[in-house]
Amino acid sequence: MERLHKFLSRMGVSSRRQAEQWILAGRVSVNGQVVTEMGVKVDPERSVVKVDGRRVQAAPLITVMLHKPYGYVSTTKDPQERRVVTELVGEKYGRLYPVGRLDYDATGLLLLTNDGELAQRLTHPRYQTPRTYRVTVAGEVARETLNRLAAGVELEGRKVAAEVFLRKKEPDKSVLELTVWEGRYHLVKRLMEQVGHPVLKLKRIAFGPLRLGRLPRGSHRVLTGQELRDLKEAVGLK
């Protein structure tokens, strides 16, 4: 037996959070009975689960790497009617969901998948999936500042450490390669503001074992079998 929201996520029709919202809204039925409470379990082999009257069936699991350009929101819909990242992938793979987020004004590596279990692990703080960024900041960053970031900067009552390398230094700006192990809201921007160097440009160049490489901006590709195995191994999935 499996919890209903986890089953929907594993089938690739939604994230776990969205599945919970669908259940509470009365959009999901099990064996003909509408479910509106959390905690219901289903038999993946025998239960007939429907969303909005359509039976849920397993979709082929697929994970795509996208080079997100500037000016796109990392969601499937936006109430402000801004462009969303799924527009860049289209519908040829079915319904895909962004794994975490990249800011509207950030670029770089973003994963989209219908594998709910993989997405959940990649974004859960427990698994500490590293995220590496190429960051251009205002001002000349001193060695003391790099040491402070490595030791940990306090945000919202707890310290957040980053691995940082200075890649280029100019009188009015510096280019850093920075790695963090969580995906908190505007984390890199807040870290750099805390040490007095506001972010001018932000690009994610790696996520877990994956590197963006030379994938053109706005383009996407399906992960290779080896990349997918490496990604799953990194978060403890077989």
N, C-alpha and C positions, 0 to 999 in steps of 0.2 A: 504494500500500500504506500501511497505517496501523497503528500499534501497537495491540494488543488493548485495553489498559486505556483508551487515549484514545478508541478507537471506542465502547466501552461508555459512557463519559462523554458523548460527543457524541450518542449515541442517547437520552440522557436516562434511562437505567435506574439510574445510580449516579454518585457522584463518582469522580474518578480514584483516590483513596485506597481507597475501598470496592471499586472494581473490582480493584485490586491484591490486596486481601484475598481476594476471591472466587476469583481465579485461583490464588493460592497454596493455597487450601483445596480446589481441585479441583472447583469448582462450574461452571466454564466449559468448553465444548467448541467446537472449530472443525472443521467438516466431519466431525463424528462422532468426533473425537479429543479426549479430555480434555486440557486444557492446565494445567500446574502450575508453569510457569516464566515469568518476566517476559521481555519482549523479542520475543515472538511477534508477527508482523505478519499482518494480514488484508486481503483485498480487499473494501472496503465494498460493492462492487456484486455480487460473486459468492460470497463466503464465507458459509457458514451458521453463525452464531454462536448458541449456546444457553447460557442460565443456568438451572441446575437443571432441564434438559430442555426449557425453553421458549424458542422462538426469539426472538431480539432483533430487533425491528423499530422503525423510527423513530417516535417519539412526537412529536406537535406540540409545538414548543418554546414554553414559557410562563414568564413571570416575574411574580410577584405581590409587591405591597408589603403588609406586615402592620404594624399598630400593636401591637407586642407589649406585653401587660400584665405587671404584676408576677406572679411566681410560676410562670413557665413556663421550661422548659429549651430552649435553642436546638439541639435534636437531633431525630431521628426516633424514638429509643427512649431510655429512661433506666433503668439498672439499679436505681436507687432508687425506681422507679415514680412519679416526679414527673410532673406534666403537661408535655407537649411541645408546641411551637409548631404542629406539623402538625395537631394536633387542632382548632385554630382555623380552619384552611382546609378540612379535610375531604378527601374523595376525588374531588370532582367534576373536578379537573384532572389526576388521575392522581398518580403519585408525584413529590413535590417535595422539595427539600432546602434547608435554610437556607444562605444565603451568609454564611459567618463566624458569629459568635456575639454575642449580647447576654447579659450576666450574668442569672442567675436573678432577682436583685432589681432589674434595670434594665428600663426600658421604652423604647418608641419604634420607630423605623423598622428593620424587618428584611425583607430580601428572601428569597423562596423561589423556586427555579427547578428545571427539569429540563435546563437548558442548561449542561452541564458545562464547556464551554470558557469561557463567560461567567463562571461562578462561579469558575473557577480564576484568571482574570485579575483579577477584582475583589478577590480575597483575596491575590494574590501581591504581596510587597513591591516588586517591580520596577516595578509600575504606580502605586504611591503614590496609591491612591484615597482622597480625603479623607473623613473621618468627623467629623461635627460633633455636639456634645453640649450640652445644657443641664444644667449641673452645679451642684447646691447643695452647698456645703462648709461645714464648721464654721469659725467664726471670721471675722474681718474681714480680707479679703485686701488687702495693701498693694500699691502700685505697684511696689515693688522685687520683689515676688514674681511679678507679671505679667511683668516684664522678665526675670526668671530663667527662667521657663517658656518665653518666646519665644527666649531664647538657647540653651536646651537643658539638660535635667536628666539626669544620668548614671544609667542603669539597666543593670545587668548588663554593665558595662564599656563602654558606648557612650552617647553623648548622644541624647536624644529631645527634639525641639523641638515646641512647640505654639503655635498662634495663639490668643490668649485675649483676650476682652473682658469687662469687668466690667459686668454688667447690673443688679445690685441689691446694695446693701450694708446690712447691719444689724449691730448690736453683736455678735450671737452667730453670724451666718451670712452667707454671700455667695452670690450666684447668678452663675455665669459661663457664657459661651458659648465652648466650647473645641473646636478642630479639630486632629486628628492625622492622619497620613498612613500609618498602618499599624494592624494589628489584633492586636497582641500581647496575651497573656493579662492581663486586669485592668489594661490599660495606663493608663487615665485614673485609676483608683483608686490605682495605685502612684505615678504622677506627683504627684498631689495629696498623698499621704502623705509623699512625699519633701520637699515644701516646707512641711509642717506643717499641712495643711488636709484632714483626712479627708473623704471623700465621704459625704454624707448621702442624696443622691438623684441618680440618673443617668438621663437620657433622651436617646436619639439622635434628632436632629431633621433630619439630612441625611446622605446617603450618596452620594458622587460628585455628579452634577448633580441628584439627586433630593431633594425636600423632603417631609417628612411632611405638612405642611399641616394641614388640619382633619380628617383621617381619624380617626374615633372609636377609642378604645382597644379592642382586641380585634377590630376590623374589618380587612378586607383588600380589595384591589382589584387587578385586572390592570393592568399598566402600559399606558399608551397607546402608540401606534406611535411618536410623537415622543419620549416618554420612553425607550423602548427604543433608539431610534437614538442619542439623546444618551448613554445609558449605554454602548453599544457603542463609540461614537466615543471616549469618555473612556479606554477601555482598548485602543484600536487595533484593534477588530474592525469589519469592514465590515457 
